[in-house]
C-alpha cells in the first residue's frame, strides 16, 4: 500500500463533516494558481494543511460550545 493509499484510507475511516472542514473548489483553485514554482507548491500544500487544521480546531471548539 502506497503512502497516498494510506492517507486516503485514513481519511475514509475518519468521520468528518465534509461541509465544514474540507477544502472547497475555489480555495483549491486559488492554491493551484499561487503555486508557480516547486517551492511555491510545497508552501501551498503546507498552507492547505494548516488551513484544514485551523478549520478543524474551530469546528471542535464550536462542537464543545454547542
Rosetta constraint file for C-alpha pairs under 8 A:
AtomPair CA 1 CA 5 HARMONIC 6.04 0.50
AtomPair CA 1 CA 6 HARMONIC 6.64 0.50
AtomPair CA 2 CA 6 HARMONIC 6.28 0.50
AtomPair CA 3 CA 7 HARMONIC 6.17 0.50
AtomPair CA 4 CA 8 HARMONIC 6.23 0.50
AtomPair CA 5 CA 9 HARMONIC 6.14 0.50
AtomPair CA 6 CA 10 HARMONIC 6.10 0.50
AtomPair CA 7 CA 11 HARMONIC 6.29 0.50
AtomPair CA 8 CA 12 HARMONIC 6.18 0.50
AtomPair CA 9 CA 13 HARMONIC 6.15 0.50
AtomPair CA 10 CA 14 HARMONIC 6.37 0.50
AtomPair CA 11 CA 15 HARMONIC 7.94 0.50
AtomPair CA 16 CA 21 HARMONIC 7.45 0.50
AtomPair CA 17 CA 21 HARMONIC 6.41 0.50
AtomPair CA 17 CA 22 HARMONIC 7.96 0.50
AtomPair CA 18 CA 22 HARMONIC 5.18 0.50
AtomPair CA 20 CA 55 HARMONIC 7.39 0.50
AtomPair CA 20 CA 59 HARMONIC 7.31 0.50
AtomPair CA 21 CA 52 HARMONIC 6.21 0.50
AtomPair CA 21 CA 55 HARMONIC 5.58 0.50
AtomPair CA 21 CA 56 HARMONIC 5.93 0.50
AtomPair CA 21 CA 59 HARMONIC 7.67 0.50
AtomPair CA 22 CA 52 HARMONIC 6.93 0.50
AtomPair CA 23 CA 27 HARMONIC 6.21 0.50
AtomPair CA 23 CA 28 HARMONIC 6.38 0.50
AtomPair CA 23 CA 48 HARMONIC 7.72 0.50
AtomPair CA 23 CA 52 HARMONIC 7.31 0.50
AtomPair CA 24 CA 28 HARMONIC 6.24 0.50
AtomPair CA 25 CA 29 HARMONIC 6.08 0.50
AtomPair CA 26 CA 30 HARMONIC 6.23 0.50
AtomPair CA 27 CA 31 HARMONIC 6.34 0.50
AtomPair CA 28 CA 32 HARMONIC 6.18 0.50
AtomPair CA 29 CA 33 HARMONIC 6.13 0.50
AtomPair CA 30 CA 34 HARMONIC 6.21 0.50
AtomPair CA 31 CA 35 HARMONIC 6.36 0.50
AtomPair CA 31 CA 44 HARMONIC 5.78 0.50
AtomPair CA 31 CA 48 HARMONIC 7.85 0.50
AtomPair CA 32 CA 41 HARMONIC 7.81 0.50
AtomPair CA 32 CA 44 HARMONIC 7.72 0.50
AtomPair CA 34 CA 40 HARMONIC 7.15 0.50
AtomPair CA 34 CA 41 HARMONIC 7.98 0.50
AtomPair CA 34 CA 44 HARMONIC 7.43 0.50
AtomPair CA 35 CA 39 HARMONIC 7.91 0.50
AtomPair CA 35 CA 40 HARMONIC 4.63 0.50
AtomPair CA 35 CA 41 HARMONIC 4.68 0.50
AtomPair CA 35 CA 43 HARMONIC 7.93 0.50
AtomPair CA 35 CA 44 HARMONIC 6.48 0.50
AtomPair CA 36 CA 40 HARMONIC 6.05 0.50
AtomPair CA 36 CA 41 HARMONIC 7.02 0.50
AtomPair CA 37 CA 41 HARMONIC 6.23 0.50
AtomPair CA 38 CA 42 HARMONIC 6.47 0.50
AtomPair CA 39 CA 43 HARMONIC 6.25 0.50
AtomPair CA 40 CA 44 HARMONIC 6.06 0.50
AtomPair CA 41 CA 45 HARMONIC 6.23 0.50
AtomPair CA 42 CA 46 HARMONIC 6.19 0.50
AtomPair CA 43 CA 47 HARMONIC 6.10 0.50
AtomPair CA 44 CA 48 HARMONIC 6.08 0.50
AtomPair CA 45 CA 49 HARMONIC 6.34 0.50
AtomPair CA 46 CA 50 HARMONIC 6.15 0.50
AtomPair CA 47 CA 51 HARMONIC 5.93 0.50
AtomPair CA 48 CA 52 HARMONIC 6.15 0.50
AtomPair CA 49 CA 53 HARMONIC 6.12 0.50
AtomPair CA 50 CA 54 HARMONIC 6.14 0.50
AtomPair CA 51 CA 55 HARMONIC 6.15 0.50
AtomPair CA 52 CA 56 HARMONIC 6.04 0.50
AtomPair CA 53 CA 57 HARMONIC 6.10 0.50
AtomPair CA 54 CA 58 HARMONIC 6.20 0.50
AtomPair CA 55 CA 59 HARMONIC 6.07 0.50
AtomPair CA 56 CA 60 HARMONIC 6.10 0.50
AtomPair CA 57 CA 61 HARMONIC 6.25 0.50
AtomPair CA 58 CA 62 HARMONIC 6.14 0.50
AtomPair CA 59 CA 63 HARMONIC 6.13 0.50
AtomPair CA 60 CA 64 HARMONIC 6.32 0.50
AtomPair CA 61 CA 65 HARMONIC 6.34 0.50
AtomPair CA 62 CA 66 HARMONIC 6.19 0.50
